[in-house]
Amino acid sequence: MPRTEILLVDEEMEGERLDAFVTEQLDELSRSLVKTLIENGEIRVDSKQQKPSYRLKAGEEIIVEIPAVRELKLKAQDIPLSFIYQDKDIAVIDKPKGMVAHPAHGNWENTLVNALLFHLKDLSGINGELRPGIVHRLDKDTSGVMVIAKNDMAHRQLAAQIKDHSINREYITLVHGIIKENLGSIEAPIGRSKQDRKKMAVIAGGRPAVSNYQVLERLGNYTLLKVKLLTGRTHQIRVHFAYIKHPVVGDPLYGSGKKQLGLDTQALHAHLLGFKHPSSGEYREFKSELPLYFECILSDLRNKR
């Protein structure tokens, strides 16, 4: 069913881009879908059509017309998936390293969405026809636990928890160098890099981002960490630890770009996901153990001590 949302711009949001504001306020909509809706005139500012880059003014009213979801035409593929849990509302999966979350231009097959379409009968449609069921994402080469929404009610409930930062997300990562403090926090705003639009960076005026960490083990010139996200910005862990000069091992974008410890992708694993169940309201936690490649790296480092 189509629906209409009305958003008001307060003084704190003045100057923000239209597409960024709508995406932030309606977390269930992807940035690309919001851009398309703006360009089609389905998102208007004070009843006038504007560009995605339009800078907002305090007091403006934004009308968002979200169309009914079209029938999906994506290919369902019999790709093996590891299910940690599922019921009528959600599925919790263990995403493998190397799997893209959803189709995009030039990459229409062999994604998590293609696999979900094969394994699950029902998926939420809020996030557009290219992202059925996808409430949040993991980078292609980040492995670990993800929650999938099977219906729009579950999607809205989970998206609301992401928006108010009540979802518990913990990651395991291996970074370069020795971090001396056993506990620490990185609080630094993240936005699109002005030097390289493919990258995110710590910048003035970026969106608030907080990463709390705990040292699990020090291995030679590396540190194994558990990182808890208080916010969920794009590439947050990778950006934050590169910012404090302890980049994630193997990170091709924010590290040296060279193959390290046999890795040419980031050593980053989504270990734990906790949230209130959309129907029952009961808090649930789901864990994904470290994949074999990660355990082998740690074993090799321990043997060298």
Residue pairs with C-beta under 8 A, 6 or more apart in sequence:
1 68
2 65
2 66
2 67
2 68
3 66
4 63
4 64
4 65
4 66
5 26
5 63
5 64
5 66
6 61
6 62
6 63
6 64
7 21
7 22
7 25
7 26
7 61
7 62
7 64
8 59
8 60
8 61
8 62
9 21
9 56
9 57
9 58
9 59
9 60
9 61
9 62
10 58
11 58
13 21
13 56
13 58
14 56
14 57
14 58
15 55
15 56
16 24
16 55
16 56
17 52
17 53
17 54
17 55
17 56
18 38
18 43
18 45
18 50
18 51
18 52
18 53
18 54
18 55
18 56
18 62
19 31
19 34
19 35
19 38
19 52
19 53
20 31
21 56
21 62
22 29
22 34
22 38
22 43
22 62
22 64
23 29
23 30
23 31
23 34
24 207
26 34
26 64
27 159
27 160
27 162
27 163
28 126
28 127
28 135
28 155
28 156
28 159
29 37
29 66
29 126
29 127
29 128
30 127
30 128
30 131
32 128
33 127
33 128
34 43
34 52
35 52
37 43
37 64
37 65
37 66
37 67
38 49
38 50
38 51
38 52
39 52
41 49
42 64
42 65
42 66
42 67
43 62
43 63
43 64
43 65
44 50
44 62
44 63
45 54
45 56
45 60
45 61
45 62
46 60
46 61
47 63
56 62
66 126
69 125
69 126
69 128
69 129
70 129
71 129
72 117
72 125
72 129
72 132
73 129
74 103
74 108
74 113
74 114
74 117
74 129
74 130
74 132
75 108
75 109
75 114
75 117
76 114
76 117
76 118
77 109
77 110
77 114
77 115
77 117
77 118
78 118
79 110
79 114
79 115
79 118
80 115
81 93
81 112
81 115
81 116
81 119
82 93
82 94
82 96
83 91
83 92
83 93
83 94
83 119
84 92
84 93
84 94
84 145
84 286
84 287
84 288
85 91
85 92
85 284
85 286
86 92
86 120
86 150
88 150
88 151
88 279
89 149
89 150
89 151
89 153
89 154
89 277
89 278
89 279
90 147
90 148
90 149
90 150
90 154
90 158
90 277
90 278
91 116
91 120
91 133
91 147
91 148
91 150
92 145
92 146
92 147
92 148
92 273
92 286
93 112
93 145
93 146
93 148
94 143
94 144
94 145
94 288
95 101
95 112
95 138
95 142
95 143
95 144
95 145
95 146
95 270
96 143
96 291
97 141
97 142
97 143
97 265
97 291
97 293
98 140
98 141
98 265
99 110
99 111
99 112
99 115
99 140
100 107
100 110
100 111
100 112
100 140
101 111
101 112
101 113
101 131
101 134
101 137
101 138
101 140
101 146
102 111
102 112
102 113
102 130
102 131
102 134
102 137
103 109
103 111
103 113
103 114
103 130
104 130
112 134
112 146
113 130
113 131
113 132
113 133
113 134
116 123
116 132
116 133
116 148
117 123
117 132
120 133
120 148
120 150
122 150
122 151
123 132
123 133
123 148
123 149
123 150
124 132
124 133
124 135
124 149
124 150
124 151
124 152
124 154
124 155
125 132
125 152
126 149
126 152
126 155
126 156
126 159
127 133
127 134
127 135
127 155
133 148
133 149
133 150
133 155
134 148
134 149
135 147
135 148
135 149
135 155
135 158
135 159
135 162
136 146
136 147
136 158
136 162
136 232
137 146
138 144
138 146
138 270
139 235
139 266
139 268
141 265
141 266
141 268
142 266
142 268
142 269
142 270
143 268
143 269
143 270
143 288
143 291
143 294
144 171
144 269
144 270
144 271
144 288
145 270
145 271
145 272
145 273
145 286
145 287
145 288
146 270
146 273
147 158
147 273
147 275
147 286
149 155
149 158
149 278
153 278
153 279
154 278
154 279
157 276
157 278
158 167
158 275
158 278
161 167
161 275
161 276
162 232
165 230
165 231
165 232
166 275
166 276
167 232
167 273
167 274
167 275
168 228
168 272
168 273
168 274
168 275
168 285
169 228
169 229
169 232
169 270
169 272
169 273
169 274
170 226
170 227
170 228
170 229
170 270
170 271
170 272
170 273
171 226
171 227
171 228
171 229
171 237
171 268
171 269
171 270
171 271
172 216
172 224
172 225
172 226
172 227
172 268
172 269
172 271
172 290
172 294
173 224
173 225
173 227
173 237
173 241
173 248
173 266
173 267
173 268
173 269
174 219
174 222
174 223
174 224
174 225
174 248
174 249
174 267
174 294
174 297
174 298
175 222
175 223
175 225
175 241
175 246
175 247
175 248
175 249
176 221
176 222
176 246
176 247
176 248
176 249
176 255
177 221
177 222
177 223
177 245
177 246
178 218
178 221
178 222
178 223
179 213
179 215
179 218
179 223
179 225
179 246
181 215
182 214
182 215
183 212
183 213
183 214
183 215
184 212
184 213
185 210
185 211
185 212
185 213
186 209
186 210
186 211
186 212
186 213
186 240
186 241
186 243
186 244
187 208
187 209
187 210
188 202
188 206
188 209
188 240
188 243
189 202
189 203
189 204
189 205
189 206
189 207
189 208
189 209
190 200
190 201
190 202
190 203
190 206
190 207
190 209
190 233
190 234
190 235
190 236
190 239
190 240
191 200
191 201
191 203
191 205
191 206
191 207
192 199
192 200
192 201
192 203
193 199
193 200
193 201
193 203
194 201
194 203
195 201
198 253
199 235
199 253
199 254
200 233
200 234
200 235
200 236
200 239
201 239
202 239
202 240
202 243
207 231
207 233
208 231
209 231
209 233
209 236
209 239
209 240
210 229
210 230
210 231
211 227
211 228
211 229
211 230
211 236
211 237
211 240
211 241
212 227
212 228
212 230
213 225
213 226
213 227
213 228
214 225
214 226
214 227
214 228
215 223
215 224
215 225
216 224
216 225
216 226
217 223
217 224
217 298
218 224
219 298
219 301
219 302
219 305
220 301
220 304
220 305
222 249
222 301
223 246
224 298
226 271
227 237
229 236
229 237
233 239
235 253
235 254
237 248
237 268
238 247
238 248
238 251
238 253
238 254
238 266
238 268
239 254
241 247
241 248
242 248
242 251
242 254
242 255
247 254
247 255
247 256
248 254
248 255
248 266
248 267
248 268
249 255
249 260
249 261
249 263
249 266
249 267
249 297
250 259
250 260
250 261
250 263
250 264
250 265
250 266
250 267
251 265
251 266
251 268
252 264
252 265
252 266
255 266
261 267
261 297
261 300
261 301
262 297
263 293
263 297
267 294
267 297
269 288
269 290
269 291
269 294
270 288
271 287
271 288
271 289
271 290
272 285
272 286
272 287
272 288
273 285
273 286
274 283
274 284
274 285
274 286
275 283
275 284
276 282
276 283
276 284
277 283
277 284
290 298
